[in-house]
Amino acid sequence: MDLANFNALPAADAAATVRPCADIGSWVDDIVSGRPYRCRDSLLLRAMRAAAEWTTADVDSALAHHPRIGERAAGDTTEARLSRTEQPTAAEATAARLAEGNAAYEARFGRIFLVRAAGRTAEDILANLTERLANDPATESLVTAEQLRQIALRRLETLIEEPAATPVGATA
């Protein structure tokens, strides 16, 4: 969707567009209330600033919608489609180690392991998971929030495009 169309949507539809990026009500409301945006960078800046305010409860709530790393999101929702495009396919041995790491992570921290998977290999993700298992809970909470922010902003960039420029001499 281009930015002009996003700016013109009714508030409920704009919220439904943004919510798959991160299902945190205050964040979605902040982005929607900031419309109209003059450019996509303004939208992304507002989203980034609003995401800086996320609490641990916000992050934990949003994690309820994320599949485990190494598992494919089911369904035909926008969030599930985005998730499927972000996670790399893992070789069987790596997938088994990711499953073991996920279980260890959940036992240690009480929530799913979250990492910005886009642009990373399964082996990179496994290394990140292994490294983060050594974090204390407070540090890991901060790292998880940052990973969710990265995912949310990347998804927002994917969903909202800058409007195409009108050629010189053309009418809009």
Buried (B, 14 or more C-beta within 10 A) or exposed (E): EEBBBBBEBEEEEBBBBBBBBBBBEEBBBBBBEBBEBEEBEBBBBBBEEBBEEBEBEBBBBBBEBBBBBBBEBEEEEBBBEBBEEBBBEBEEEBBEBBBEBBEBBEEBBEBBBBBBBBEBEBBEBBEBBEEBBEBEEEEBBEBBBBBBBBBBBBBBBBBBBEBEEEEEEEEE
